[in-house]
Amino acid sequence: MTESSYIEISEIMDSFDLDEVQRLIHDQIEMLDEDTCENMIDNFKILYTKYASIQENQDQMDEDDYNYTVARFYKICELFIEEVCDKYNISINEEYLNDHYGDIPRLALCLYRFFVIDFKGNLYHVLLTYIQENMEQIAQAFESAKLKRDASTLVNKKIEDSNVGLVVSNIYDIADWVIEQLDEDTYMDFVGQDYLLLDTLKDLFDKDIIVGNFTTVILEILQTNIAMKGRVCFDLICKLKGVI
């Protein structure tokens, strides 16, 4: 092994600090409840890239060092899984984890991307698709709102489609209402089939390998993180008005 290769691998192994990684994950998940809509850094991708480098240099490593590093990375994956599950009140069948140990990195990736990194984008897509497919039902549920005479309602009454005008005028309340109508299965149904990780997650939920209704937590985040809700609702208004 060259000196430069040794230094690179040593640095990668040092970056697999369990306490530091857990802190990063926990702090990032806590950001979902904070009043912010900042884009998040994909910490799992960074760590996986380093893990892939270890795999590529396996033949240059001491066997014990290699096995230690692989075990450490799998423990990191378990930390990602545990933190996401704790946040969203979901659980994973322990027997499945034991029998499919090699799938743990993939599972960590799916959960972390769906519930953390892609959370805002998925939420927007769920709300938009549900609203577009259930416009009449929503208009009926918010019929009394037509009597409102605040500035936003008056402006949006000029929209040609009266139902769209009603939804746009009450988008913040409707966003909460939509999530209240969904459970974990229907939420994923509205994410969109082009989401690459969807089939894997739906299969795990359908087989009760992952259980728990995470939509109650999503509603709490939506009601707590006003900045993110404002961003999502603004994008919804633009899309429904045909601006984007």
C-alpha positions in Angstrom: 0.0 0.0 0.0 1.3 3.4 -0.9 1.7 6.1 1.8 -1.0 8.3 0.1 -3.4 5.3 -0.1 -2.8 4.6 3.6 -3.5 8.2 4.6 -6.7 8.3 2.5 -8.0 5.1 4.0 -7.0 6.1 7.5 -8.9 9.4 7.0 -12.0 7.5 5.8 -11.9 5.2 8.8 -11.6 8.3 11.1 -14.7 9.8 9.5 -16.7 6.8 10.6 -17.0 8.1 14.1 -20.3 6.8 15.5 -20.9 9.6 18.0 -20.2 12.3 15.5 -22.3 10.7 12.8 -25.2 10.2 15.2 -25.0 13.8 16.2 -25.1 14.9 12.5 -28.1 12.8 11.8 -30.0 13.8 14.9 -29.3 17.5 14.4 -30.4 17.3 10.7 -33.7 15.5 11.6 -34.3 18.1 14.3 -34.1 20.8 11.6 -37.4 19.5 10.1 -39.1 21.0 13.1 -37.2 24.3 13.0 -38.5 27.4 11.2 -36.3 26.9 8.1 -36.6 25.7 4.6 -32.9 25.4 3.9 -31.7 22.6 1.6 -30.1 19.7 3.5 -26.7 18.1 2.9 -26.9 14.4 2.0 -24.7 13.1 4.8 -25.4 9.5 3.8 -24.1 10.0 0.3 -20.9 11.5 1.7 -20.3 8.5 4.0 -21.3 6.0 1.3 -18.8 7.5 -1.1 -16.1 7.0 1.5 -17.3 3.4 2.1 -17.2 2.8 -1.7 -13.6 4.0 -1.7 -12.8 1.4 1.0 -14.3 -1.3 -1.1 -12.2 -0.2 -4.1 -9.1 -0.4 -2.0 -9.9 -3.7 -0.3 -6.9 -5.4 -1.8 -4.6 -2.8 -0.3 -5.9 -3.1 3.2 -5.2 -5.3 6.1 -8.0 -7.8 6.4 -8.8 -6.9 10.0 -8.9 -3.2 9.1 -11.2 -3.9 6.2 -13.6 -6.0 8.2 -13.6 -3.4 11.0 -14.4 -0.6 8.6 -17.2 -2.5 6.9 -18.8 -3.3 10.3 -18.4 0.3 11.3 -20.2 1.5 8.2 -23.0 -0.9 8.7 -23.4 0.4 12.3 -23.6 3.9 10.8 -26.4 2.7 8.5 -28.2 1.3 11.5 -27.9 4.8 13.2 -29.5 6.4 10.2 -32.4 3.9 10.4 -32.8 4.3 14.1 -32.9 8.1 14.0 -35.5 8.1 11.2 -37.7 5.5 12.9 -37.6 7.4 16.2 -38.6 10.6 14.5 -41.5 9.2 12.5 -42.8 6.6 15.0 -42.2 3.7 12.7 -40.5 0.4 13.4 -38.8 -2.3 11.3 -39.1 -6.0 11.8 -36.0 -7.2 13.6 -36.1 -10.6 12.1 -36.0 -9.0 8.6 -33.0 -7.0 9.6 -31.2 -10.1 10.8 -32.1 -12.1 7.8 -31.3 -9.3 5.3 -28.2 -7.8 6.9 -26.7 -7.0 3.5 -29.7 -4.8 2.7 -29.1 -2.5 5.6 -27.3 0.2 3.6 -30.1 0.2 1.0 -32.7 0.5 3.7 -30.9 3.3 5.4 -30.6 5.1 2.1 -34.4 4.7 1.3 -35.5 5.9 4.8 -33.1 8.8 5.0 -33.8 10.2 1.5 -37.6 9.7 1.7 -38.1 11.2 5.2 -35.2 13.7 5.4 -33.5 14.8 2.2 -36.5 14.5 -0.1 -39.1 15.4 2.5 -40.0 18.8 1.2 -40.2 17.8 -2.4 -42.3 14.7 -1.6 -44.6 16.7 0.6 -45.1 19.2 -2.3 -45.9 16.4 -4.7 -48.3 14.7 -2.4 -50.2 18.0 -1.7 -50.3 19.0 -5.3 -51.5 15.6 -6.6 -54.1 15.2 -4.0 -55.5 18.7 -4.6 -55.6 18.3 -8.4 -57.3 14.9 -8.1 -59.8 16.0 -5.4 -60.5 19.6 -6.2 -64.3 19.2 -6.0 -64.2 17.4 -2.6 -61.9 20.1 -1.2 -64.1 22.9 -2.5 -67.1 21.3 -0.8 -65.1 20.8 2.5 -64.2 24.5 2.5 -67.5 25.8 1.1 -67.9 28.2 4.1 -64.6 29.8 3.2 -66.3 31.4 0.1 -67.9 33.9 2.5 -64.5 35.2 3.6 -63.7 38.7 2.4 -60.0 39.0 3.2 -57.6 40.4 0.6 -56.3 37.1 -0.6 -59.9 35.7 -1.1 -61.0 38.8 -3.1 -57.9 38.6 -5.3 -58.2 34.9 -6.0 -61.9 35.2 -6.7 -60.8 36.6 -10.1 -59.3 33.2 -11.0 -61.4 31.7 -13.8 -61.9 28.3 -12.0 -63.7 29.2 -8.8 -62.5 26.0 -7.1 -58.9 26.8 -7.8 -59.5 30.3 -6.4 -61.0 28.8 -3.2 -58.1 26.4 -2.8 -55.4 29.1 -3.4 -57.1 31.4 -0.9 -57.1 28.7 1.8 -54.0 26.8 0.9 -52.4 26.8 4.4 -55.5 25.3 6.0 -56.0 22.9 3.1 -52.4 21.7 3.3 -53.1 20.6 6.9 -56.5 19.1 5.9 -55.0 17.0 3.1 -52.4 15.4 5.3 -55.2 14.6 7.9 -57.0 12.6 5.2 -54.0 10.3 4.5 -52.4 7.3 6.1 -48.9 5.9 5.3 -50.2 4.0 2.3 -52.2 6.8 0.7 -49.4 9.3 1.3 -47.0 7.2 -0.7 -49.6 6.7 -3.4 -49.5 10.4 -4.0 -45.7 10.8 -4.0 -45.6 9.9 -7.7 -44.4 6.8 -9.5 -41.3 8.5 -10.8 -39.8 8.7 -7.3 -37.0 6.1 -7.6 -37.2 4.7 -4.0 -40.9 4.5 -3.9 -41.4 0.9 -5.0 -38.9 -0.3 -2.4 -40.6 1.5 0.5 -44.1 0.6 -0.6 -43.1 -3.1 -0.7 -41.6 -2.9 2.8 -44.8 -1.2 4.2 -47.1 -3.6 2.3 -45.3 -6.6 3.8 -45.4 -5.1 7.3 -41.7 -5.1 7.4 -42.0 -1.4 8.3 -45.0 -0.4 10.3 -46.4 2.8 11.7 -48.4 5.8 10.5 -45.9 8.5 9.9 -48.4 11.0 8.6 -49.2 12.3 12.1 -45.6 13.4 12.4 -45.6 15.0 8.9 -48.6 17.0 10.0 -46.7 18.1 13.1 -43.8 19.2 11.0 -46.0 21.0 8.6 -47.6 23.0 11.4 -44.3 23.7 13.2 -42.0 24.6 10.4 -43.7 27.7 9.1 -40.9 28.7 6.7 -41.0 25.3 4.9 -44.8 25.4 4.9 -44.7 28.8 3.4 -42.3 27.7 0.6 -44.3 24.6 -0.2 -47.6 26.5 -0.2 -46.2 29.3 -2.4 -45.0 26.7 -4.9 -48.5 25.1 -4.8 -50.2 28.4 -5.4 -47.9 29.2 -8.4 -48.5 25.7 -9.9 -52.3 25.8 -9.4 -52.4 29.3 -11.0 -50.4 28.1 -13.9 -47.4 30.3 -13.1 -45.0 27.4 -13.1 
